[in-house]
Amino acid sequence: MFKKVLIAEDIDAVNTSLKEFLLGIGVKEVVYAPYCDEAYLKCKKAHLEKEPFDLLICDLSFRKDHRMEKITSGEELSYILKKETPELKIIIHSIEDQPGRVKKIIPNVDGYVCKGRHGMNYLKQAIKNVYVGKEYFSPDIEKILQDKNIIELSEYDLSILRYLSQGFTQEQISNRFRSKGMSPFSKSSIEKKLKDLREEFGANTNAQLISIVLTLQLI
C-alpha cells in the first residue's frame, strides 16, 4: 500500500473523509492541500527532501477566493507534476465528467474516479490498481473513453479557439501563429479551420462555436 499520499481538494469535509478512508486502508501518512499552488509546493518540497509523496489524489475544480494562484485547476496541477515528477502516481477524484475534458486529462494521470454513490468503492479499487502499476477508470469514465463519437481537437484547433475566445481577430491569430512558427498561419487557413469547426460542432457563428466549446470545457 502507498505510504505517503497528498490530497488536493478545497472542501474540508471531503479532505477529512478521504484522510480517514486512506488511513483505514493502510496508508501511513496523509497530507492535504486546499489550493493547487500549495499542493505543488508540498510535492516539490517532499521530492527535494527525498521523502516524496507516492500518490496524489486530486480534484479538478477549485473555488476562487482572495488568493492569487498560479495553478488554478487539478488538470493543470496534474500535467505539471507528471511532467516534473513522473514517478508520482496521480488519481483524479472529481464530479467532473465532461467528455472533452476527461479525454484531455487521461494521458497525464494513472486513474480517474467520479465522485458519487459508489465513488469510494471505485477509489479503493483505483488505489489498488495504481499501486501495482495498472490504470483504473471508474465505469462512467470508461464509458466516456469508449465513446467514439466524442470530438477530439488538435493543439492547433485549441490554439485558434483559445485566441478567438480571448477576443483576437483572425488576422491577429494569424500574426501570433507566424511569430510562434505555428503552421499553417495564413488567415485563409485559419478561416477554413474555423469553418470546419463550426460544421463539426453545429455552430452558425464563431461566437456560437466558442459558447459550445466553453460549455463542453474543451478550452
C-alpha positions in Angstrom: 0.0 0.0 0.0 1.1 3.6 -0.6 2.9 5.1 2.4 2.6 8.8 1.7 -0.4 10.4 0.0 -1.3 14.0 -0.8 -4.9 15.1 -1.2 -5.6 18.2 -3.3 -9.1 19.2 -2.5 -10.7 22.5 -1.4 -13.6 21.2 0.6 -12.7 20.4 4.2 -15.3 17.8 4.7 -14.1 15.8 1.7 -10.5 16.2 2.9 -11.4 14.8 6.3 -13.4 11.8 4.9 -10.7 11.0 2.4 -8.0 11.1 5.1 -10.0 8.7 7.3 -10.6 6.5 4.4 -6.9 6.3 3.4 -5.7 5.7 6.9 -8.3 3.0 7.2 -6.9 1.1 4.2 -3.4 1.2 5.4 -1.8 4.5 4.2 0.7 5.6 6.8 0.8 9.4 6.1 -1.9 11.6 4.6 -1.4 15.3 3.9 -3.9 17.6 2.2 -3.8 21.0 0.5 -6.8 23.2 -0.3 -5.0 25.0 -3.1 -3.2 23.8 -6.2 -0.2 26.0 -5.6 0.1 24.6 -2.1 -0.2 21.1 -3.4 2.6 21.7 -5.9 4.9 23.2 -3.4 4.3 20.4 -0.9 5.2 17.8 -3.7 8.3 19.7 -4.7 9.5 20.1 -1.2 9.0 16.5 -0.4 10.8 15.5 -3.6 13.8 17.7 -2.8 14.0 16.3 0.7 14.0 12.8 -0.7 10.7 12.0 1.1 8.4 12.2 -1.9 4.7 11.5 -2.0 3.8 8.2 -3.6 0.3 9.3 -4.7 -1.7 12.4 -5.4 -5.5 12.3 -5.2 -6.7 15.5 -6.9 -10.0 17.2 -7.6 -10.3 19.2 -10.8 -12.2 22.3 -9.8 -11.0 24.7 -7.1 -13.1 27.7 -6.0 -11.5 31.1 -6.4 -11.0 33.3 -3.3 -8.8 36.2 -2.2 -5.6 34.3 -3.0 -3.8 34.8 -6.3 -3.0 31.3 -7.6 -0.6 30.4 -10.4 -2.0 26.9 -10.8 -5.8 27.1 -10.8 -7.1 23.6 -11.6 -6.4 20.0 -10.9 -5.9 19.4 -14.6 -3.0 21.9 -14.7 -1.6 20.6 -11.5 -1.6 17.0 -12.8 0.1 18.0 -16.0 2.9 19.9 -14.3 3.6 17.3 -11.6 3.5 14.4 -14.1 6.0 16.2 -16.2 8.3 17.2 -13.4 8.0 14.1 -11.2 6.8 11.2 -13.5 7.2 8.7 -10.7 4.3 10.3 -8.8 1.1 8.4 -9.2 -2.0 10.6 -9.8 -5.7 9.7 -9.4 -8.3 12.3 -10.3 -11.3 12.3 -7.9 -13.9 14.7 -9.2 -17.5 15.2 -10.1 -16.4 16.5 -13.5 -17.3 14.2 -16.3 -17.4 16.4 -19.4 -16.1 14.0 -22.2 -13.8 16.6 -23.8 -12.1 17.5 -20.5 -11.8 13.8 -19.4 -10.1 12.8 -22.6 -7.6 15.7 -22.3 -6.7 14.7 -18.7 -6.4 11.0 -19.1 -2.8 11.0 -20.7 -1.5 12.8 -17.6 -3.0 10.6 -14.8 -3.0 7.0 -13.6 -6.6 6.8 -12.6 -9.9 8.8 -12.7 -12.8 8.2 -10.4 -16.1 10.2 -10.4 -17.4 11.2 -7.1 -20.8 9.7 -6.4 -22.8 7.0 -4.8 -20.2 4.3 -5.4 -17.3 6.7 -5.6 -15.4 5.5 -2.5 -15.6 1.8 -3.7 -14.2 2.9 -7.0 -11.5 4.9 -5.4 -10.4 2.0 -3.3 -10.1 -0.2 -6.5 -8.3 2.7 -8.2 -5.7 2.9 -5.4 -5.2 -0.9 -5.5 -4.7 -0.9 -9.3 -2.4 2.1 -9.4 -0.3 0.7 -6.6 0.6 -2.4 -8.7 1.2 -0.3 -11.8 -2.2 -0.6 -13.5 -4.5 2.2 -14.6 -8.1 2.4 -13.3 -11.1 4.4 -14.5 -14.5 4.2 -12.9 -17.3 2.7 -15.0 -18.7 6.1 -16.0 -15.3 7.3 -17.1 -14.7 4.0 -19.0 -17.9 4.7 -20.9 -16.7 8.1 -21.9 -13.4 6.8 -23.1 -15.1 4.1 -25.3 -17.4 6.7 -26.9 -16.1 7.0 -30.5 -18.4 10.0 -31.2 -16.5 12.4 -28.9 -14.9 15.1 -30.9 -11.1 15.4 -30.3 -9.3 18.6 -31.1 -5.7 19.1 -32.1 -3.5 21.6 -30.3 -3.7 23.7 -33.4 -7.5 23.7 -33.2 -7.4 24.5 -29.5 -5.0 27.4 -30.0 -7.3 29.0 -32.6 -10.3 28.6 -30.2 -8.4 29.9 -27.2 -7.3 33.0 -29.1 -10.8 33.6 -30.5 -12.3 33.3 -27.0 -9.9 36.0 -25.8 -11.1 38.4 -28.5 -8.4 38.1 -31.1 -9.3 38.6 -34.7 -8.4 36.1 -37.3 -5.7 38.4 -38.6 -4.3 38.7 -35.1 -4.3 35.0 -34.7 -2.5 34.6 -38.0 0.2 37.0 -36.8 0.5 35.2 -33.5 1.0 31.9 -35.3 3.5 33.3 -37.6 5.6 34.8 -34.8 5.5 31.4 -32.9 6.3 29.4 -36.0 3.0 27.6 -36.0 1.8 26.3 -39.3 -0.4 26.9 -41.3 -0.6 30.5 -40.2 -2.2 32.2 -43.1 -5.5 34.0 -42.5 -7.2 31.8 -45.1 -6.1 28.6 -43.4 -7.5 29.9 -40.1 -10.8 30.9 -41.7 -11.1 27.4 -43.3 -10.3 25.7 -40.0 -13.0 27.8 -38.2 -15.5 26.9 -40.9 -14.7 23.2 -40.4 -15.0 23.5 -36.6 -18.4 25.3 -36.9 -19.7 22.5 -39.1 -18.3 19.9 -36.7 -20.0 21.4 -33.7 -23.1 22.6 -35.5 -22.5 26.3 -34.9 -23.7 29.0 -37.2 -21.2 31.7 -36.0 -17.8 31.9 -34.3 -19.5 33.3 -31.2 -21.8 30.2 -31.0 -18.8 28.0 -31.6 -16.9 29.5 -28.7 -20.0 29.2 -26.5 -20.3 25.5 -27.3 -16.6 24.6 -26.7 -16.7 26.6 -23.4 -19.8 24.7 -22.3 -18.1 21.4 -23.1 -15.0 22.6 -21.3 -12.7 21.9 -24.2 -10.8 25.2 -23.7 
